[in-house]
Amino acid sequence: KSNMHNSTITDQTKLQGNVKRYAAKQAALQIIAKPLLANNTVKIVNMPAVVDIKPLLKLTENLGGTFSFSDTNTVEINTCCLTNTIATDDIVKTMRATILVLGPLLSRFGHCEVSLPVGCAIGQRPIDLHLKALEQMGANITIHAGYVQAEAPDGLQGAHIIFDKITVTGTANIVMAAALAKGTTNITNAAREPEVVQLCEILRDSGVVITGIGTAELSIAGTGGKLVDIVPFDVIPDRIEAGTYLCAAGISNSTVTLENVRPDHLEAVTGKLEEMGFDIDTTENTMTIHPTDTIKPVTIVTQEYPAFPTDMQAQFMALATQAEGTSTIEERLFENRFMHVSELQRLGADIKLNGHTATVIGPSLLSGTDVMATDLRASSAMVIAANIAEGTTQVHRIYHLDRGYENLEKKLGDLGAKIERLSE
């Protein structure tokens, strides 16, 4: 396949230097849906150039909007003259995040059709929480031939939404729907992820009255259908990308500095690195990790923000293979998120899997071989582990990496990793 690549990592290398990081993929995915609420051209700076961004931009265009890049990481989006309220399945089925157009389209037009996202590799991620919340706001929703058909002829009404389960995209969707609704919407058990916080802050800065930002209780006063003038903004730095480079430095026991980073978004991650023995110096927007004499084992349980992120679990599993002792990693958010275990075992890791818990016994001498990337974060874990394995490792299906990392091999190469991308 033309989109299949592999990456070759040779020799064990120490890393050294600085990483200038880029923007948060998750924040960007929510933010691209936001111009659907706007009557102006919305300028977004620090947009990550990752594969997952493209389908949402294309979808905006299909709906009748326009976008243009003034440079690789700056985009302007205009949706003032939308002509279409049907989000077609050829784009939507490629990724879940496209469901984020449902709330804003329905709130703006009173009707829309959005194709159901096709199953995701890391288990069921149901959108029923989104749909139930929109129904509470007065929408009539039917699912027909793979499409969510939503009608709200009198517009959406403010309501009290209680999410049974914390949902990042669900919270984002309802916040955007509530922004144009009539009356006030209160959300209980809202997601507190930095990406949701940024979405709320931008709407607040653009004149929508929102309180409780950063807490589990949000209140949004709707404009009653009036479109919003959205201010220009910078996408926040990507905490998962930052965490990945910290793990790459940790596993090779190297000194690496991250620039353009938000240390306050990474406290759960840096807390675990410090437990493992690493010293981390932080300023307002930089972090430097230092080597340790002994990498200590760690106990990790993934939960919603501000707890330890599921998106860092694979990278820490790679790091734990080098710890002196037994680490345990419990995955509480997704049922199918240990696909990287068998690939790490191929490299020589000693990992036992029991249900939702992986036990990693270290330190293991890793040896290069052929491994396969099974999802986005698993692929970065393979690259991190391969960097300290003896000999050469070929990581296949590396296209997963491009969904969420911008130029990973160049950034690691600049730090001294011997890594190259080959076509497959």
Residue pairs with C-beta under 8 A, 6 or more apart in sequence:
1 424
3 399
4 396
4 397
4 399
4 424
5 398
5 399
5 421
5 422
5 423
5 424
6 394
6 395
6 396
6 397
6 398
6 421
6 422
6 424
7 383
7 394
7 395
7 398
7 401
7 409
7 419
7 420
7 421
7 422
8 392
8 393
8 394
8 395
8 419
8 420
8 421
8 422
9 368
9 383
9 386
9 387
9 389
9 392
9 393
9 395
9 417
9 418
9 419
10 368
10 391
10 392
10 393
10 418
10 419
11 391
11 392
11 418
12 252
12 387
12 388
12 389
12 390
13 252
13 387
13 416
13 417
13 418
14 252
14 253
14 254
14 416
15 248
15 249
15 252
15 254
15 256
15 387
15 412
15 415
15 416
15 417
16 254
16 255
16 256
16 415
16 416
17 256
17 257
17 414
17 415
17 416
18 256
18 257
18 258
18 259
19 245
19 256
19 257
19 258
19 259
19 411
19 414
19 415
20 259
20 260
21 237
21 238
21 241
21 242
21 245
21 258
21 259
21 260
21 261
22 46
22 48
22 49
22 73
22 237
22 238
22 241
22 260
22 406
23 46
23 47
23 48
23 73
23 234
23 235
23 236
23 237
23 238
24 48
24 194
24 195
24 235
24 236
24 237
24 238
24 239
24 240
24 241
25 48
25 50
25 52
25 53
25 238
25 240
25 403
25 404
26 168
26 193
26 195
26 238
26 240
27 194
27 195
27 198
27 199
27 235
27 236
27 238
28 44
28 47
28 48
28 53
28 235
29 52
29 53
29 56
29 97
29 100
30 97
30 100
30 169
30 172
30 195
30 196
30 199
31 44
31 198
31 199
31 202
31 233
31 235
32 44
32 53
32 56
32 57
32 60
32 77
32 100
33 56
33 100
33 101
33 103
33 104
33 172
33 176
34 42
34 104
34 176
34 199
34 202
34 203
34 230
35 42
35 60
35 65
35 77
35 78
35 79
35 230
36 60
36 63
36 65
36 79
36 82
36 101
36 104
36 105
36 108
36 176
37 104
37 107
37 108
37 176
37 179
37 180
37 203
37 227
37 228
37 230
38 79
38 80
38 206
38 227
38 228
38 229
38 230
39 80
39 227
39 228
39 229
40 78
40 80
40 229
40 230
41 76
41 77
41 78
41 80
42 76
42 77
42 78
42 230
42 232
43 74
43 75
43 76
43 232
43 233
44 74
44 75
44 76
44 77
44 232
44 233
44 234
44 235
45 73
45 74
45 232
45 233
45 234
45 235
46 73
46 74
46 234
46 235
47 53
47 73
47 74
47 75
47 235
48 73
48 235
48 238
48 406
49 72
49 73
49 406
50 402
50 403
50 404
50 405
50 406
51 399
51 402
51 403
52 95
52 97
52 403
52 404
55 91
55 92
55 94
55 95
55 98
56 95
56 97
56 98
56 100
56 101
57 67
57 75
57 77
58 91
59 87
59 91
59 92
59 98
59 101
60 67
60 77
60 79
61 67
62 84
62 87
62 88
62 91
63 79
63 82
63 83
63 84
63 85
63 87
63 101
63 105
64 79
64 81
64 82
64 83
64 84
65 77
65 78
65 79
65 81
65 82
66 77
66 78
67 75
67 76
67 77
67 78
68 75
68 76
69 75
70 76
80 227
82 108
82 109
85 105
85 109
85 111
85 112
85 113
86 112
86 113
86 114
87 98
87 101
87 102
87 105
87 112
87 113
87 114
87 115
88 115
89 115
89 116
89 146
89 147
91 98
92 98
92 99
92 114
92 115
92 116
92 117
93 115
93 116
93 117
93 118
94 118
95 117
96 117
96 120
96 125
96 169
97 169
98 114
98 115
98 117
99 114
99 117
99 127
99 130
99 169
99 173
100 169
100 172
100 173
100 176
101 112
101 114
102 112
102 114
102 130
102 134
102 148
102 150
102 173
102 177
103 130
103 134
103 172
103 173
103 174
103 175
103 176
103 177
104 176
104 177
104 179
104 180
105 112
105 114
106 112
106 134
106 139
106 150
106 152
106 156
106 177
107 152
107 155
107 156
107 176
107 177
107 178
107 179
107 180
107 181
107 222
107 225
108 180
108 225
108 227
110 151
110 152
110 153
110 154
110 155
111 150
111 151
111 152
111 153
112 150
113 147
113 148
113 149
113 150
114 147
114 148
114 150
115 146
115 147
115 148
116 127
116 143
116 146
116 147
116 148
117 127
121 336
121 339
121 374
121 375
122 334
122 336
122 337
122 375
123 334
123 335
123 336
123 337
124 335
125 334
127 148
127 169
127 170
129 163
129 164
129 165
129 167
129 170
130 167
130 169
130 170
130 173
130 174
131 141
131 148
133 159
133 161
133 163
133 170
133 173
133 174
134 141
134 150
134 152
134 156
134 173
134 174
134 177
135 141
136 159
136 160
136 161
137 152
137 156
137 157
137 158
137 159
137 161
137 174
137 177
137 178
137 181
137 185
138 152
138 154
138 155
138 156
138 157
138 159
139 150
139 151
139 152
139 156
140 150
140 151
140 152
141 148
141 149
141 150
141 151
142 148
142 149
143 149
155 180
155 181
155 182
155 224
155 225
156 177
156 178
156 180
156 181
156 182
156 222
157 181
157 182
157 183
158 178
158 181
158 182
158 183
158 184
158 185
158 186
158 220
158 221
158 222
159 185
159 186
160 185
160 186
160 188
161 174
161 185
161 186
161 187
161 188
162 188
162 189
163 170
163 171
163 187
163 188
163 189
163 190
164 189
165 189
166 189
166 190
166 191
166 216
166 304
167 191
168 191
168 193
168 195
168 196
170 191
171 187
171 190
171 191
171 196
171 218
172 191
172 195
172 196
172 199
174 185
174 187
175 187
175 196
175 199
175 200
175 203
175 210
175 218
175 220
176 199
176 203
177 185
178 185
178 187
178 220
178 222
179 203
179 208
179 220
179 222
179 223
179 228
180 222
180 223
180 224
180 225
180 226
180 227
180 228
181 220
181 222
181 224
182 222
182 224
182 225
183 221
183 222
183 224
184 219
184 220
184 221
184 222
185 219
185 220
185 222
186 217
186 218
186 219
186 220
187 217
187 218
187 219
187 220
188 216
188 217
189 216
190 196
190 212
190 215
190 216
190 217
190 218
191 304
191 305
192 214
192 215
192 216
192 304
192 305
192 306
193 304
193 305
194 236
194 239
194 262
194 265
194 305
195 236
197 213
197 214
198 233
198 235
198 236
200 210
200 213
200 214
200 218
201 213
202 230
202 231
202 233
203 210
203 220
203 228
203 230
204 210
204 213
205 231
205 233
206 228
206 229
206 230
206 231
207 228
207 229
208 220
208 221
208 222
208 223
208 228
209 220
209 221
210 218
210 219
210 220
210 221
211 218
211 219
212 218
212 219
236 262
236 265
237 260
237 261
237 262
237 265
238 404
239 262
239 265
239 266
239 269
239 309
240 309
240 311
240 312
240 377
240 404
241 404
241 405
241 406
242 258
242 261
242 262
242 266
242 269
242 287
243 266
243 269
243 309
243 311
243 312
243 315
244 312
244 315
244 380
244 384
244 405
245 256
245 258
245 411
246 256
246 258
246 266
246 269
246 270
246 273
246 280
246 287
246 289
247 273
247 312
247 315
247 316
247 318
247 319
247 384
248 256
248 315
248 383
248 384
248 387
248 412
248 415
248 417
249 255
249 256
249 289
249 415
250 273
250 276
250 278
250 289
250 295
250 319
251 318
251 319
251 321
251 322
251 384
251 385
251 387
251 388
252 387
252 388
253 291
253 292
253 295
254 289
254 291
254 415
255 288
255 289
255 290
255 291
256 288
256 289
256 415
257 286
257 287
257 288
258 286
258 287
258 288
259 285
259 286
260 285
261 285
261 286
261 287
262 285
263 270
263 282
263 283
263 284
263 285
263 287
266 287
267 306
268 305
268 306
268 307
268 308
268 309
269 308
269 309
269 312
270 280
270 282
270 287
272 298
272 300
272 308
272 316
273 280
273 289
274 280
275 296
275 298
276 292
276 295
276 296
276 297
276 298
276 319
276 323
277 292
277 293
277 294
277 295
277 296
278 289
278 290
278 291
278 292
278 295
279 289
279 290
279 292
280 287
280 288
280 289
280 290
281 287
281 288
281 290
282 288
294 324
295 319
295 322
295 323
295 324
295 362
295 363
296 323
296 324
296 325
297 320
297 323
297 324
297 325
297 326
297 327
297 360
297 362
298 316
298 320
298 323
298 327
299 327
299 328
299 329
300 308
300 313
300 316
300 327
300 328
300 329
300 330
301 307
301 308
301 330
301 332
302 308
302 309
302 310
302 313
302 329
302 330
302 331
302 332
302 333
303 332
303 333
304 333
310 331
310 332
310 333
310 334
310 337
311 377
312 377
313 329
313 331
313 337
313 377
314 337
314 340
314 377
314 378
314 380
314 381
315 377
315 380
315 381
315 384
316 329
317 329
317 340
317 341
317 344
317 351
317 358
317 360
317 381
318 344
318 349
318 381
318 382
318 384
318 385
319 384
320 327
320 329
320 360
320 362
321 344
321 349
321 350
321 351
321 360
321 362
321 363
321 364
321 366
321 385
322 362
322 363
322 364
322 388
323 360
323 362
323 363
324 362
324 363
325 361
325 362
326 359
326 360
326 361
326 362
327 359
327 360
327 362
328 357
328 358
328 359
328 360
329 357
329 358
329 360
330 356
330 357
330 358
331 337
331 338
331 356
331 357
331 358
332 356
335 356
337 375
338 353
338 358
339 374
339 375
339 378
340 374
340 375
340 377
340 378
340 381
340 382
341 351
341 353
341 358
343 371
343 372
343 373
343 374
343 378
343 382
344 351
344 381
344 382
344 385
345 351
346 369
346 370
346 371
347 366
347 367
347 368
347 369
347 371
347 385
347 386
347 389
347 393
348 364
348 365
348 366
348 367
348 389
349 360
349 364
349 366
349 385
350 360
350 361
350 362
350 364
351 358
351 359
351 360
351 361
352 358
352 359
352 361
353 359
365 390
366 385
366 386
366 388
366 389
366 390
367 389
367 390
367 391
368 386
368 389
368 390
368 391
368 392
368 393
369 393
369 394
370 393
370 394
370 396
371 382
371 386
371 393
371 394
371 395
371 396
372 382
372 395
372 396
372 397
373 379
373 382
373 395
373 396
373 397
373 398
373 400
373 401
374 397
374 400
375 400
376 400
376 401
376 403
376 404
376 405
377 404
378 400
379 395
379 397
379 398
379 400
379 401
380 401
380 405
380 408
382 393
382 395
383 395
383 401
383 408
383 409
383 412
383 419
385 393
386 393
386 395
387 412
387 417
387 419
394 422
396 424
398 421
401 408
409 417
409 419
409 420
409 421
412 419
413 419
413 420
